[in-house]
Amino acid sequence: MTERLIYTRNIGIMAHIDAGKTTTTERILYYTGVNYKMGEVHEGTATMDWMIQEQERGITISSAATTVFWHYNQEQYKINIIDTPGHVDFTVEVERSLRILDGAIAIFCGVGGVEPQSETVWKQANKYGVPRISFVNKMDRSGADFFEVISQIKSKLGAKPIPIQLPLGEEEDYRGVIDLISCKAYEWNDTSLGTNFYEVPVPEQLFPLVEKYHNELIEGTAEESDQLFEKFLSDPHSITEEEIKNALRKATIEMRITPVLCGSSLHNKGIQFLLDAVAAYLPSPLDIPAIKGINPLTGEEESRHPDPDEPFAALAFKIASDPYVGRIVFFRVYSGSLKSGNVVLNVATGKRERIARIFQMHANKQNPLEKIEAGDIGAAAGFKQIRTGDTLADEKHPILLESITFPEPVISMAVEPHTQDELEKMMNALQKISEEDPTFFVGIDEETGQTLISGMGELHLDIILDRLHREYNVECNHGKPQVAYKEALTRNVRHHEIYKKQTGGRGRFADIEFEIGPADIGVKGLQFINEIHGQNLPKEYIPAIEKGFRSAMSNGPLLGFPIESMKVRLIDGQAHPVDSDALSFEIAAISGFREAIRKAECILLEPIMKLEVVTPDEYVGDITSDLNRRRGQLLKIDARISYQIVDALVPLSEMFGYVTVLRSISSGRATSSMEFSHYATCPPEIQEQVILKIKGYIIRQ
């Protein structure tokens, strides 16, 4: 099995919305023989876009997994593929996929180049150390420019792109590729749906360009080892194609370069070479360093290698509900093996779980497996309690792997069922969806008693409501989307809190003195500093005090929004030998926080979004004027041939319904994409309006 792992690839396909991820995946399924017919996104027939909402809207919402086999260099490669969404509202799907993948294909539009979500997913891949190859798609579209995209990968992503192909023909005359390693050109046969391609002579006018990039490849290869460098000095042409590929592979896995290929997925050109590149340059599970984790019994760091004979360890990265099978958990096996019916330990919950069935996934279809081993990606049913990011391990050899971090929601909405009888049904459905999606939260507003749902954007919540209706048969009324503000402290306040309670028997007592105020720059959440020295307060009560402050932060004094960050200095405290316990000190911290916070002066923080608008030249003035009215801060305007790109930072509260307004301003010709950037202080007049609006809304309720 370990020998076969050399020929396994766990890869993701990532890009900005509409760059062609799903179309590329459909071609891969067709050319590897998994599908006998190509699915099309624009026709709603894409295999990987199996949700009704995906088929109707022509976008990917949920990441889908599949497995294909590809012959390269007389070996059969097993490729586990995860197709991820491009829309920023579903960035959670990219985040959790990249956490468990060994490599990725980054797809760029030949016209749009490096777009905002391209930057986001590239940063996510950097965060998890995922090697990438790049594929410049849509080379047959008007305005496609391969070398401009290469330049943007360098300047915008800070990467080192190495072209290993050049386009043969431009725009509507695009016919195929020139392989820079072999210096051969290939064209595709349109009548065979791209299955057949053949070698053609390299056009004479491209000789200098091909020679230039081929020589650069040779020079780069020579730098990889002393032996190759000596060969290069004596005779550059003596370096073989195999040596070039091995050098490219080494540099790609070490994340020093990204090889760049080109093609047109929609018109079936370039996919076979892309699959060859996956096999040639992306890492197998054996090329990736051993996964590290903490042994919960000893607190020591341990490693797990991709070996079926080591103890079992896996990470659950996605949870989905199936109407027939129930809860399905997607997981990556890092070591050991698992059979149907085995019992594993969920290290996060400490509970034992019996794995009823194991599957290999193909979009929303399950192919049963008897056994799954190290280095593979699969799914299982039968879990009672599990969350995204939980570690599954051998009971006798537990290990806790690093979990997955997710962004916080920036938008919320009140929902209620049409009839009171459906309340329980609605809450159960929302609970199931929140288990699947870690960026979706369900809560109850303490002031109004309303059910609030929170997510990453308008589209995200729109999809949730649609799923409630279609999948769970729950009809909901909903309010307008509301911004998820945060609160912040502006000055330090010292406070002394004594909590006493006598009930006849054993009472409760806690005495603490603390200073509360803004956290240090760059610190998020609670910055807790214990400055008590000596025997005044037993050490076992300190964690309870910290816990009290941490839980109190979820409810700020202005409007009940969470406090983003604060610093607490615990200065002094006293305990009673009989009446004091951990709960008393936790309650003292919460009530002390509520008293002190009134004097600490709070301000509102609002989410700021990074906006990119692509527009024809004639509408730039109207669009920038409109953004100024929305309190937008223009960052830059990039001029391209026949269109311009406007980058700006704009408060989320000003952006509801912006797509409709933009369509109206530009006669439907401009497009926009938006993603969360940061939280910033609300201007005083805006803060006043928000407080009046929300408090007035609560009074009316």
C-alpha positions in Angstrom: 0.0 0.0 0.0 2.8 2.4 0.9 4.4 1.8 -2.5 1.0 2.6 -4.2 0.9 5.9 -2.2 3.6 7.2 -4.5 0.9 7.2 -7.2 -1.8 8.9 -5.0 -2.7 12.6 -5.3 -5.0 14.4 -3.0 -5.8 17.7 -4.8 -8.2 20.6 -4.7 -9.3 22.9 -7.5 -9.5 26.5 -6.4 -10.2 29.9 -8.0 -12.2 33.0 -8.1 -15.9 32.6 -9.0 -16.5 31.8 -12.7 -12.9 31.0 -13.5 -13.9 27.5 -14.6 -13.2 25.2 -11.7 -16.3 23.0 -12.1 -16.0 23.0 -15.9 -12.4 21.8 -15.5 -13.5 19.1 -13.1 -16.2 17.9 -15.5 -13.5 17.5 -18.3 -11.3 15.6 -15.9 -14.2 13.2 -15.1 -14.8 12.7 -18.9 -11.2 12.2 -20.0 -10.5 9.8 -17.0 -13.5 7.7 -18.0 -15.5 8.3 -14.9 -18.3 10.1 -16.9 -19.3 9.1 -20.4 -20.9 12.5 -21.0 -19.7 16.0 -20.2 -21.7 17.9 -17.7 -22.1 21.7 -18.3 -22.4 24.3 -15.5 -24.5 26.7 -17.8 -26.9 23.8 -18.5 -27.2 22.8 -14.9 -25.9 19.3 -15.7 -22.4 19.4 -13.9 -21.8 16.2 -11.9 -20.1 18.1 -9.1 -22.8 20.8 -8.8 -25.4 18.3 -7.6 -27.4 20.7 -5.3 -30.5 22.1 -6.8 -29.4 25.6 -5.8 -26.1 25.1 -7.6 -27.8 23.9 -10.8 -30.2 26.8 -10.8 -27.6 29.5 -10.1 -24.7 28.0 -12.0 -22.3 28.4 -9.0 -20.7 25.9 -6.7 -21.9 26.2 -3.1 -20.6 23.0 -1.4 -17.2 21.4 -2.1 -17.7 18.0 -3.7 -15.2 15.1 -3.7 -14.5 12.4 -6.3 -11.8 9.9 -7.3 -10.4 9.4 -10.7 -7.6 7.3 -12.2 -5.1 8.6 -14.8 -2.3 6.8 -16.7 1.0 8.8 -16.8 4.5 7.4 -17.6 3.1 3.9 -17.7 1.8 4.1 -14.2 -1.8 4.4 -13.0 -2.3 7.4 -10.6 -5.2 7.6 -8.2 -6.4 11.3 -7.9 -8.8 12.3 -5.1 -10.2 15.7 -6.2 -12.2 18.3 -4.3 -14.0 20.9 -6.3 -14.4 24.0 -4.2 -16.7 27.1 -4.5 -15.3 30.4 -5.8 -17.9 32.7 -4.1 -16.5 34.4 -1.0 -19.7 33.6 1.0 -18.7 29.9 0.9 -15.0 30.4 1.7 -15.4 27.9 4.5 -15.5 25.1 1.9 -12.1 26.2 0.6 -10.6 26.6 4.0 -11.5 23.1 5.2 -10.6 21.5 2.0 -7.1 23.0 1.8 -6.5 21.9 5.4 -6.4 18.2 4.4 -5.1 18.4 0.8 -1.6 17.7 -0.4 -1.7 19.8 -3.5 -3.9 22.1 -5.5 -4.7 23.4 -9.0 -5.2 27.2 -9.0 -7.3 28.2 -12.0 -7.1 31.8 -13.4 -9.3 33.3 -16.1 -7.2 34.3 -19.1 -9.1 37.6 -19.3 -9.8 38.4 -15.6 -6.4 37.3 -14.3 -5.8 37.3 -10.6 -9.2 38.3 -9.1 -10.0 39.1 -5.4 -11.1 35.6 -4.5 -8.0 34.2 -6.3 -5.9 36.2 -3.7 -8.0 34.9 -0.8 -7.7 31.2 -1.8 -3.9 31.6 -2.6 -3.4 33.0 1.0 -5.4 30.1 2.4 -3.1 27.7 0.5 0.0 29.5 1.8 -1.4 29.2 5.4 -1.7 25.4 5.1 1.5 25.0 3.0 -0.2 23.5 0.0 1.9 23.2 -3.2 0.2 24.4 -6.4 0.2 24.2 -10.1 -1.5 27.0 -12.0 -3.8 26.7 -15.0 -4.7 29.8 -17.1 -8.2 29.0 -18.4 -10.4 30.6 -21.1 -7.4 31.2 -23.5 -9.9 31.3 -26.4 -11.8 34.3 -25.0 -11.5 37.8 -26.4 -8.9 39.7 -24.4 -7.2 36.6 -23.0 -3.5 37.4 -22.2 -1.3 34.5 -20.9 1.7 36.7 -20.1 -0.4 39.4 -18.3 -1.8 36.6 -16.0 1.8 35.4 -15.4 2.8 39.0 -14.4 -0.2 39.3 -12.1 0.6 36.0 -10.3 4.0 37.5 -9.6 2.9 41.0 -8.5 -0.4 40.3 -6.8 0.3 36.9 -5.2 4.0 37.2 -4.6 4.5 33.8 -6.2 7.2 32.6 -8.7 5.2 31.4 -11.8 7.2 29.2 -14.2 5.5 28.7 -17.6 5.9 25.1 -18.8 3.6 25.7 -21.7 2.8 28.6 -24.1 -0.5 29.1 -25.8 -0.7 28.1 -29.5 -2.8 30.9 -31.1 -4.6 33.7 -29.4 -8.2 34.5 -28.5 -10.6 33.0 -31.1 -7.6 31.6 -32.9 -6.5 29.6 -29.9 -5.8 26.0 -31.0 -3.5 24.3 -28.4 -0.3 24.5 -26.4 3.5 24.5 -26.9 5.2 22.3 -24.4 8.3 24.2 -23.2 10.1 21.0 -21.9 10.0 19.1 -25.1 9.6 22.2 -27.4 6.7 20.4 -29.2 3.3 21.9 -30.2 -0.1 20.2 -29.9 -3.5 20.9 -31.3 -6.8 19.4 -30.3 -9.3 17.7 -32.5 -12.6 19.5 -32.0 -14.7 16.7 -33.5 -13.6 14.3 -30.8 -14.7 16.5 -27.8 -11.0 17.1 -27.1 -10.2 13.4 -26.6 -7.7 13.4 -29.5 -4.9 15.8 -29.9 -1.9 15.6 -32.2 1.6 17.1 -32.6 2.0 20.0 -35.1 5.1 22.0 -36.0 5.9 25.0 -33.8 5.1 28.2 -35.8 8.2 29.9 -37.1 7.4 33.3 -35.6 7.2 31.7 -32.1 10.7 30.1 -32.3 12.5 33.0 -30.4 9.8 33.0 -27.6 9.9 29.2 -27.2 13.7 29.2 -27.1 13.7 32.0 -24.5 11.4 30.3 -22.1 12.9 26.8 -22.7 16.4 28.2 -21.9 15.0 29.8 -18.7 13.6 26.4 -17.7 17.0 24.8 -18.3 18.8 27.5 -16.2 16.3 27.1 -13.4 16.7 23.3 -13.5 20.5 23.6 -13.3 20.2 25.6 -10.1 18.6 22.6 -8.3 21.7 20.6 -7.9 25.5 20.9 -8.3 25.5 17.9 -10.7 23.0 19.5 -13.0 24.8 22.8 -12.8 28.0 21.1 -14.0 26.1 19.6 -16.9 24.6 23.0 -17.7 28.1 24.6 -17.8 29.5 21.9 -20.1 26.5 21.4 -22.4 23.0 22.9 -21.5 21.4 20.6 -24.0 22.6 17.5 -22.2 20.0 18.1 -19.4 17.2 15.6 -20.1 13.4 16.1 -20.0 13.2 13.8 -17.0 15.8 15.9 -15.1 13.8 19.1 -15.9 10.6 17.5 -14.6 12.3 16.1 -11.5 13.7 19.6 -10.7 10.3 21.2 -11.3 8.7 18.7 -9.0 11.2 19.3 -6.2 10.8 23.1 -6.4 6.9 22.8 -6.6 6.7 20.6 -3.6 9.0 22.9 -1.7 6.6 25.8 -2.7 9.4 27.8 -4.4 7.6 27.9 -7.7 4.2 27.3 -9.3 4.4 25.7 -12.8 1.9 27.4 -15.2 -0.1 25.6 -17.9 -2.9 27.0 -20.2 -6.0 25.8 -22.0 -9.7 26.2 -22.5 -11.8 23.8 -20.3 -15.1 24.8 -22.0 -13.7 23.9 -25.4 -11.8 20.8 -24.2 -8.2 22.0 -24.7 -5.3 21.4 -22.3 -7.0 19.1 -19.7 -4.9 15.9 -20.5 -1.6 17.9 -20.0 -3.1 19.3 -16.8 -3.6 15.8 -15.5 -0.1 14.9 -16.5 1.2 17.9 -14.5 -0.8 16.8 -11.4 0.9 13.4 -11.6 4.3 14.9 -12.4 4.6 17.9 -10.1 2.1 17.7 -7.2 3.1 15.7 -4.1 1.9 12.3 -3.0 1.1 11.7 0.7 4.7 10.4 1.1 6.1 13.7 -0.1 4.4 15.6 2.7 5.9 15.9 6.2 4.4 13.7 8.9 1.3 15.2 10.5 2.0 16.4 14.0 -0.5 16.5 17.0 -0.7 16.4 20.7 -1.2 13.2 22.7 -4.1 14.2 25.1 -2.8 11.7 27.8 0.7 13.0 28.0 0.5 16.5 26.5 3.6 15.6 24.3 3.8 16.3 20.6 3.6 13.1 18.4 3.8 12.5 14.7 1.9 10.2 12.4 3.3 9.0 9.1 1.3 7.9 6.0 1.7 4.2 6.9 -1.2 1.7 7.2 0.7 -0.1 9.9 0.8 3.0 12.2 -2.1 3.7 14.7 -5.2 5.2 13.0 -5.5 9.0 12.8 -7.8 11.1 10.7 -9.3 14.6 10.5 -13.0 15.2 9.9 -13.2 18.2 7.5 -16.8 18.2 6.3 -20.2 17.1 7.6 -23.2 16.6 5.2 -26.7 15.3 5.7 -28.0 12.7 3.3 -31.8 11.9 3.3 -31.1 8.2 3.1 -27.8 7.6 4.9 -28.1 10.4 7.6 -25.0 12.3 8.7 -22.0 11.7 6.5 -18.6 12.7 7.7 -15.8 13.4 5.2 -12.3 12.7 6.6 -8.7 12.5 5.5 -6.8 9.4 6.9 -3.2 10.4 7.9 -2.1 7.1 9.3 -3.3 3.5 9.9 -6.4 2.0 8.4 -10.1 1.7 9.2 -12.6 -1.0 8.4 -16.4 -0.8 8.4 -17.7 -1.6 11.9 -14.5 -0.5 13.6 -14.7 1.7 16.8 -12.6 4.9 16.8 -12.1 7.6 19.4 -13.3 11.2 18.7 -10.4 12.9 20.6 -12.2 16.3 20.7 -15.3 14.9 22.6 -13.6 11.9 24.2 -16.5 9.7 22.9 -16.1 6.3 21.2 -17.8 6.1 17.7 -18.7 3.0 15.8 -18.2 3.5 12.0 -21.2 1.8 10.4 -20.2 2.3 6.8 -17.3 3.7 4.8 -17.7 5.3 1.4 -15.6 6.7 -1.5 -17.6 9.8 -2.6 -18.4 10.8 -6.2 -20.3 14.1 -5.8 -23.4 13.1 -3.9 -23.1 9.4 -4.6 -21.5 6.9 -2.2 -19.5 4.0 -3.4 -19.2 1.5 -0.4 -15.7 0.5 0.8 -14.6 -2.3 3.1 -11.5 -0.5 4.2 -9.7 2.9 3.9 -6.0 3.4 4.5 -3.4 6.1 5.2 -3.2 8.9 2.6 -6.8 8.5 1.3 -9.9 10.7 1.6 -13.2 9.0 2.3 -16.6 9.4 4.1 -18.3 7.5 6.8 -21.8 7.2 8.4 -22.8 6.2 11.9 -21.5 9.1 14.0 -23.5 10.2 16.9 -21.7 13.4 17.8 -19.0 15.1 15.6 -18.0 18.6 14.5 -15.9 19.9 11.6 -12.2 19.8 12.6 -12.6 16.8 15.1 -9.8 14.2 15.2 -10.6 10.5 14.9 -7.9 8.2 16.3 -7.1 4.7 17.6 -8.5 4.4 21.2 -5.2 3.1 22.5 -3.1 5.7 20.7 -5.0 9.0 20.8 -3.7 12.1 19.1 -5.3 15.5 18.7 -4.5 17.1 15.4 -4.7 20.9 14.8 -8.3 21.8 14.1 -9.5 24.1 11.4 -10.1 27.8 12.0 -13.0 29.6 10.4 -14.0 33.3 9.8 -16.7 34.8 11.9 -20.1 35.7 10.4 -20.6 39.3 9.3 -24.4 39.4 8.7 -27.5 38.2 10.5 -31.2 37.9 9.9 -34.2 37.2 12.1 -36.3 34.1 11.1 -39.6 32.6 12.3 -41.8 29.7 11.0 -45.1 30.4 9.4 -46.9 28.6 12.2 -45.8 28.0 15.9 -46.2 24.2 15.3 -43.2 24.3 12.9 -40.8 26.0 15.4 -39.2 22.8 16.6 -39.0 21.5 13.0 -37.2 24.8 12.0 -34.8 24.7 14.9 -33.9 21.1 14.2 -33.2 21.9 10.5 -31.1 25.0 11.4 -29.2 22.9 13.9 -28.4 20.3 11.2 -27.2 23.0 8.8 -25.0 24.7 11.5 -23.4 21.3 12.1 -22.5 21.1 8.4 -21.4 24.7 8.1 -19.1 26.2 10.8 -19.6 29.8 9.4 -23.4 29.5 10.0 -24.6 30.4 13.5 -28.0 30.1 15.1 -28.9 32.1 18.2 -31.7 33.7 20.2 -31.8 37.4 20.7 -32.2 38.0 24.4 -34.0 41.3 24.0 -36.7 40.1 21.5 -36.7 36.3 21.8 -36.3 36.1 18.1 -34.3 33.3 16.3 -31.2 34.9 14.6 -29.2 33.2 11.8 -25.8 34.6 11.0 -23.6 33.9 8.0 -20.9 35.3 5.6 -23.1 37.3 3.3 -26.6 37.8 1.7 -26.1 34.9 -0.7 -25.1 32.6 2.1 -28.3 33.3 4.1 -30.4 33.2 0.9 -29.1 29.7 0.2 -29.8 28.6 3.8 -33.5 29.8 3.5 -33.8 28.0 0.2 -32.5 24.8 1.8 -34.9 25.1 4.7 -37.8 25.3 2.1 -36.5 22.5 -0.3 -34.7 20.0 1.9 -36.5 20.4 5.3 -39.9 21.5 4.1 -40.0 24.5 6.5 -41.6 27.7 5.4 -40.1 30.8 7.1 -40.7 34.5 7.4 -37.5 36.5 7.6 -36.5 40.0 8.4 -34.0 42.2 6.5 -30.3 41.2 6.8 -28.6 43.0 9.6 -24.9 43.8 10.0 -23.0 41.8 12.7 -21.4 44.7 14.5 -18.9 44.4 17.3 -18.1 46.6 20.3 -14.8 47.8 21.7 -13.6 49.5 24.9 -11.9 52.9 24.7 -10.4 53.4 28.2 -9.2 51.5 31.2 -11.4 51.2 34.3 -10.4 49.8 37.8 -13.1 47.9 39.6 -13.6 46.0 42.9 -16.3 43.4 42.9 -17.5 41.4 45.9 -20.0 38.6 45.4 -21.8 37.3 48.5 -24.7 35.0 48.8 -26.0 33.4 52.0 -28.7 30.7 51.8 -28.7 29.3 55.3 -26.2 26.5 54.6 -23.0 26.9 52.8 -23.0 30.3 51.0 -21.0 31.8 48.1 -18.2 34.3 48.3 -15.7 35.9 45.9 -13.8 39.1 46.0 -11.8 40.4 43.0 -10.1 43.6 42.0 -9.3 44.1 38.4 -8.6 46.7 35.6 -10.4 46.4 32.3 -9.7 48.2 29.1 -8.7 47.9 25.4 -6.4 45.0 24.4 -2.9 45.6 23.1 -2.6 46.3 19.3 -3.0 43.1 17.3 -4.5 41.0 20.1 -7.9 39.5 19.4 -10.3 38.1 22.1 -9.5 38.3 25.8 -6.0 39.3 26.9 -6.0 38.1 30.6 -3.1 39.0 32.9 -2.9 37.6 36.4 -0.9 40.0 38.6 -1.8 38.5 42.0 1.2 37.4 43.9 1.4 35.6 47.2 -1.4 33.6 48.9 -4.3 36.0 48.7 -6.2 34.0 46.2 -5.7 30.2 45.6 -4.5 29.5 42.0 -7.3 27.1 41.2 -9.8 30.0 41.1 -7.9 32.0 38.4 -9.2 29.9 35.4 -12.8 30.4 36.6 -12.2 34.2 36.7 -10.8 34.1 33.2 -13.7 32.0 32.0 -16.2 34.5 33.5 -14.7 37.4 31.6 -14.4 35.4 28.4 -18.2 34.5 28.5 -19.2 38.1 29.5 -17.4 39.4 26.3 -20.2 37.9 24.1 -22.6 40.7 25.3 -21.4 44.3 25.0 -23.1 47.2 26.9 -24.1 49.3 23.9 -26.4 46.9 21.9 -25.4 43.4 23.1 -22.9 42.8 20.3 -19.7 40.8 21.2 -16.7 42.7 22.3 -13.9 42.1 19.8 -11.0 42.3 22.2 -10.2 43.5 25.7 -7.5 43.4 28.3 -8.2 42.3 32.0 -5.5 42.8 34.6 -6.4 40.8 37.8 -4.8 42.9 40.6 -6.1 41.4 43.8 -8.6 39.0 45.3 -9.8 37.2 48.4 -11.4 33.8 49.0 -13.4 32.4 52.0 -12.1 29.1 53.3 -15.7 27.6 53.2 -18.0 29.6 51.0 -15.7 30.2 48.0 -15.6 28.0 44.9 -14.9 28.3 41.2 -18.5 29.1 40.3 -18.5 32.0 42.8 -15.4 33.6 41.1 -16.9 33.0 37.6 -20.1 34.9 38.6 -18.0 37.6 40.3 -16.1 38.1 37.0 -19.3 38.4 35.0 -21.1 40.8 37.4 -17.9 42.8 37.8 -17.5 43.1 34.0 -21.1 44.4 33.7 -20.5 47.1 36.4 -17.1 48.2 35.1 -18.0 48.2 31.4 -20.5 51.1 32.0 -17.6 53.4 32.9 -15.2 52.1 30.2 -17.0 53.9 27.3 -17.8 51.6 24.4 -17.8 52.2 20.7 -19.2 50.2 17.8 -17.1 48.5 15.2 -18.5 47.8 11.8 -17.3 45.2 9.2 -15.5 46.7 6.3 -15.6 44.8 3.0 -13.0 44.7 0.2 -14.8 45.4 -3.1 -13.6 45.0 -6.6 -15.7 46.3 -9.5 -14.9 45.5 -13.1 -16.5 48.0 -15.4 -16.3 49.5 -18.9 -14.4 52.8 -19.0 -17.5 55.0 -19.4 -19.0 54.1 -16.0 -16.0 54.6 -13.8 -17.1 58.1 -12.7 -20.6 57.1 -11.8 -19.4 54.0 -9.9 -16.8 55.9 -7.9 -19.3 58.7 -7.0 -21.7 56.0 -5.8 -19.0 54.4 -3.7 -18.1 57.8 -2.1 -21.8 58.2 -1.1 -21.5 54.7 0.5 -18.6 55.9 2.7 -16.2 53.9 0.4 -12.5 54.4 0.4 -11.0 54.1 -3.0 -7.8 52.1 -3.0 -6.8 52.1 -6.7 -8.2 52.0 -10.2 -6.4 49.7 -12.7 -6.8 50.4 -16.4 -7.0 47.5 -18.8 -7.9 47.3 -22.5 -11.6 48.5 -22.8 -12.3 48.1 -19.0 -11.2 49.2 -15.6 -10.9 47.6 -12.2 -12.0 49.7 -9.2 -10.7 48.5 -5.7 -12.3 50.0 -2.6 -13.0 49.4 1.1 -16.7 49.9 1.9 -18.7 49.4 5.1 -21.0 46.3 4.8 -23.9 48.3 6.1 -23.8 50.5 2.9 -23.7 47.5 0.5 -27.1 45.8 0.8 -28.6 45.5 -2.6 -25.5 46.9 -4.3 -25.5 44.4 -7.2 -28.9 45.8 -8.3 -27.7 49.4 -8.1 -24.4 48.5 -10.0 -26.4 46.8 -12.7 -28.6 50.0 -13.1 -25.5 52.4 -13.2 -23.7 50.3 -15.8 -26.6 49.0 -17.9 -25.8 45.6 -16.7 -22.2 45.6 -18.0 -20.2 45.9 -14.7 -19.6 43.1 -12.2 -18.5 43.2 -8.6 -17.1 40.8 -6.0 -16.8 41.5 -2.3 -15.1 39.9 0.7 -14.6 40.7 4.4 -11.5 42.8 5.1 -11.5 43.9 8.8 -13.5 45.6 11.5 -13.2 49.4 11.9 -14.6 52.1 14.3 -18.0 53.3 13.4 -18.1 57.1 12.8 -20.0 58.8 15.8 -23.0 59.9 13.7 -23.4 56.5 12.2 -23.1 54.8 15.6 -25.9 57.1 16.9 -28.1 56.1 13.9 -27.4 52.4 14.4 -28.2 52.6 18.2 -31.4 54.5 17.6 -32.4 52.1 14.8 -31.8 48.9 16.7 -33.2 50.1 20.0 -36.3 51.5 18.1 -36.7 48.1 16.4 -36.6 46.3 19.8 -39.2 48.7 21.3 -41.5 48.2 18.4 -41.2 44.4 18.8 
